Each structure stands twice: as C-alpha cells, then as structure tokens.
Amino acid sequence: MSPLSSAGDAAAPEVEEAPRDEAREEMLEHLQRELGDAIVGTHLRPHDQLTVRVRNDAWVAAGELARDHLGCHFFDFLSAIDWKPSPWGRGEDDPTEPPPERPTEIVQGYAGGETRFQVFARVLNTRTNLGLVLKADVPDDRLEIASWVPVYAGADWHERETWEMYGITFVGHPNLVHIYLPGDFEGHPLRKDFPLLARMVKPWPGIADVEPMPGSDAGSDDGETAS
C-alpha cells in the first residue's frame, strides 16, 4: 500500500499562494522607504488598489512623492469621509417598522484610522495605469489639513467641496469659498449627524413610493392585469 493511501499519512491539501502584485508592492516599498514612520497604515488589494494612510503632517509630502517619484501626474479626486454612524438611521429603513439596532462605534475602512474624519485622494500613473489612494486622519479637535493645490492644481474645487460639505479646512488653499451652498448656510450636509430633513418628511422612494406597473392591479400581489 502506498504511504499516501493510508489514513494516517494522507497527503496534506495544497495551499494556494496569495496573488502577487509586484508593481504595487514596489510602489509601497518606495513610499515606505521615503516616508518612513509617516506611514501609519497600508492596504494592498493585488491587481486592484493600493491604499496608504499617512500622518496628517505628511499629507503634502506624500502627494509630492507620488507625483515626482511614482509618476502619478494625473489627479483623480480628493474628498473626505465621516465614519460616524448616522444617528438618524438610514433612508432605506422602512418607516412602518421599528428601526433596527446598529453599532454606534466608529470603525474606519482600508488602512485603518484613529479619527472620525479622514481625507483621501486618488492619483494615477497614466503610463503604467497604476493608481494610488492616499489617506490621512483629520484631528477631531482641529479639523484641518494642508492644501494639495500647490501639488495638484486640480485639487482646488475638490477641497472647496470637501470644506463646504464636511467642514474640514485646507490650510493654504487660495480661495476656500462655497461652490453649492449659500454663503450664510449653517452646517455641513455630508456629515453623518447632519439631519436630512427631506428624508425625514418623505421616506426613501424605494421603500415608500412603489408604484404599480402600467396595466397591473394596484391592490393585487400577483401583478395580474386588471380587468
């Protein structure tokens, strides 16, 4: 009897190796070498996306490094995210049912985080078609970070929108003024604790405003054509 056929000496199952993405691994190694401990979190999805979180005070240096050393000359976008769970629930909740219980702790996404608000941006090397997402925490007691406008001019309007919608100040921005909202508007609509009154008055259409298809009986569940 072959040793591999005995119950006690069965061959171990083969373990598939994790896919490698050498191009993005090289990008990450370069960033780590140049920025050192200014990098506080990373996440690499092979053949998809590299996300690197840097200290708030290294935000501009990370952008310059991506532009000048990694060939990321194309600025894609810049925005922010509020990780605080909404105290108002979700617009998709059925208003006729008790709201479901949801966690209230703040849990950040890829590359982690230590604050409620984060700024993130994506830049791209158009020659290699490799993108890079850079993130930075925004201190809870000082909602500000340096402007990327001197690094990527295209960040201008993105930072204005982020300041307007989240209340994050971009220090050094040349013209931080409103784009969408009136100058005397109070509050920041994309913060999770900003009440969207329109959704409170009129629930999410996908839940409350389902209309019958033409030719169907509104009172019938089987959708048969009304006589």
C-alpha positions in Angstrom: 0.0 0.0 0.0 1.3 3.4 -0.9 2.1 5.6 2.2 -0.1 8.3 0.6 -3.1 6.0 0.6 -3.0 5.3 4.3 -5.3 7.2 6.6 -2.6 8.3 8.9 -0.2 9.5 6.2 -2.7 11.2 3.8 -1.2 14.0 1.7 -1.7 17.5 3.0 -4.0 19.6 0.9 -2.3 22.1 -1.4 -2.5 25.7 -0.1 -2.8 28.3 -2.8 -0.4 31.2 -2.5 -1.8 34.7 -2.3 -1.6 36.5 -5.6 1.4 38.8 -6.0 1.2 42.3 -7.4 4.9 43.2 -7.8 4.2 46.6 -9.4 2.1 47.9 -6.5 4.4 46.2 -4.0 7.3 48.3 -5.5 5.2 51.4 -5.1 4.5 50.7 -1.5 8.2 49.9 -0.8 9.2 53.2 -2.4 6.7 55.1 -0.2 7.9 53.3 2.9 11.5 54.0 2.2 10.9 57.7 1.6 8.2 58.4 4.2 9.3 56.0 6.9 7.2 56.2 10.1 5.0 58.9 8.5 3.1 55.9 7.0 0.7 54.6 9.6 -1.4 52.1 7.7 -1.5 50.3 4.3 -3.8 48.0 2.4 -3.0 46.3 -0.9 -5.6 44.5 -3.0 -3.5 42.7 -5.6 -4.1 43.9 -9.2 -6.7 46.3 -7.9 -5.7 49.1 -5.5 -3.0 50.3 -3.1 -4.2 52.4 -0.2 -1.7 54.2 2.1 -2.5 56.2 5.2 0.0 58.8 6.3 0.2 61.2 9.2 -1.7 64.4 8.9 1.6 66.4 8.8 3.0 64.2 5.9 0.0 64.8 3.6 1.7 67.2 1.3 4.9 65.2 1.3 3.1 62.1 0.3 1.4 63.9 -2.6 4.7 65.3 -3.8 6.3 61.9 -3.6 3.5 60.3 -5.6 3.8 63.0 -8.3 7.6 63.3 -8.5 8.9 59.8 -7.8 6.0 57.4 -8.7 4.9 59.2 -11.9 1.4 59.9 -10.6 0.9 63.0 -12.6 -2.9 62.6 -13.0 -5.0 63.9 -10.2 -8.3 61.8 -10.0 -10.2 63.1 -6.9 -10.0 64.3 -3.3 -12.7 64.0 -0.7 -13.4 63.1 2.9 -15.4 60.5 4.8 -17.2 60.7 8.1 -17.0 57.3 9.8 -19.5 58.2 12.5 -22.7 56.0 12.2 -25.7 58.2 11.4 -27.9 58.8 14.5 -30.8 59.2 12.1 -30.7 55.7 10.8 -30.8 55.0 7.0 -33.1 56.5 4.4 -33.8 52.9 3.2 -35.3 51.9 6.5 -39.0 51.0 6.4 -40.7 53.8 8.3 -43.5 51.5 9.4 -41.1 49.2 11.2 -39.0 49.8 14.4 -35.5 50.9 13.4 -33.0 48.0 13.5 -30.2 48.1 16.1 -26.9 49.2 14.6 -23.5 49.6 16.1 -22.5 53.1 17.2 -18.8 52.7 17.4 -16.6 54.3 14.7 -14.9 51.8 12.5 -12.6 53.0 9.8 -12.0 51.3 6.4 -8.9 50.2 4.5 -5.6 51.2 6.1 -7.3 51.9 9.4 -7.7 55.2 11.2 -7.9 56.9 14.6 -10.3 59.8 14.0 -13.9 60.3 12.9 -12.9 62.2 9.7 -10.4 61.2 7.1 -9.3 63.0 3.9 -8.4 60.7 0.9 -7.3 61.3 -2.6 -6.5 59.1 -5.7 -3.8 59.8 -8.2 -2.7 57.8 -11.2 0.3 57.0 -13.2 -1.1 57.1 -16.7 1.9 55.3 -18.3 1.6 52.2 -16.1 -2.1 52.7 -15.3 -1.4 52.2 -11.6 -3.5 54.2 -9.2 -2.7 55.1 -5.6 -5.1 56.1 -2.8 -3.6 58.3 -0.1 -5.4 58.9 3.2 -4.8 61.0 6.3 -6.7 61.3 9.6 -8.1 64.7 10.5 -7.9 65.5 14.2 -11.2 65.6 16.0 -10.3 68.8 17.8 -8.8 70.5 14.8 -10.5 69.8 11.5 -7.8 70.9 9.2 -5.1 69.6 6.9 -2.6 71.2 4.4 -3.9 72.0 0.9 -2.8 69.9 -2.1 -3.4 72.8 -4.5 0.4 73.5 -4.8 0.9 69.8 -5.6 -2.0 69.1 -7.8 -3.8 72.2 -9.1 -6.9 70.1 -9.8 -7.4 69.7 -6.1 -8.8 73.2 -5.9 -12.5 72.6 -6.3 -12.3 69.2 -4.6 -11.0 70.9 -1.5 -13.6 73.6 -1.6 -16.4 71.0 -1.9 -14.9 69.0 1.0 -14.6 72.1 3.2 -18.2 73.0 2.3 -19.7 69.6 2.9 -17.6 68.3 5.8 -16.2 71.5 7.5 -12.6 70.5 7.0 -10.2 73.4 6.4 -7.4 73.1 3.9 -4.7 75.3 5.1 -3.0 77.3 2.3 -5.9 76.9 -0.1 -6.0 80.1 -2.3 -9.8 80.6 -2.4 -11.7 78.5 0.1 -15.3 79.7 -0.7 -18.6 78.0 -1.3 -19.5 76.2 -4.5 -23.0 74.9 -3.9 -24.4 76.4 -0.7 -25.3 80.0 0.1 -22.6 81.9 2.0 -24.7 82.0 5.2 -25.6 78.3 5.2 -25.1 76.7 8.6 -23.9 73.2 8.9 -22.2 70.6 6.7 -24.6 68.4 4.8 -22.3 65.3 4.3 -21.6 64.9 8.0 -23.4 61.8 9.4 -25.1 63.9 12.2 -26.5 66.5 9.8 -30.3 65.8 9.6 -31.5 65.4 6.0 -35.0 66.8 6.7 -36.2 65.9 3.2 -35.8 62.2 4.0 -37.5 62.6 7.4 -40.5 64.3 5.8 -40.6 61.9 2.8 -39.1 58.5 3.3 -36.8 56.9 0.7 -38.7 56.4 -2.5 -37.6 52.9 -3.0 -39.4 52.0 0.3 -42.5 54.2 0.4 -43.3 55.2 -3.1 -43.5 52.0 -5.1 -46.0 52.5 -7.9 -47.8 49.7 -9.8 -46.7 48.8 -13.3 -49.0 50.1 -16.1 -51.9 47.6 -16.6 -51.5 46.0 -13.2 -53.9 45.9 -10.3 -52.6 48.2 -7.5 -54.3 46.0 -4.9 -53.1 42.7 -6.3 -49.9 41.0 -5.1 -49.6 38.7 -8.1 -49.3 41.5 -10.7 -52.1 40.2 -12.9 -53.6 42.6 -15.4 -56.6 44.4 -14.0 -59.9 43.7 -15.7 
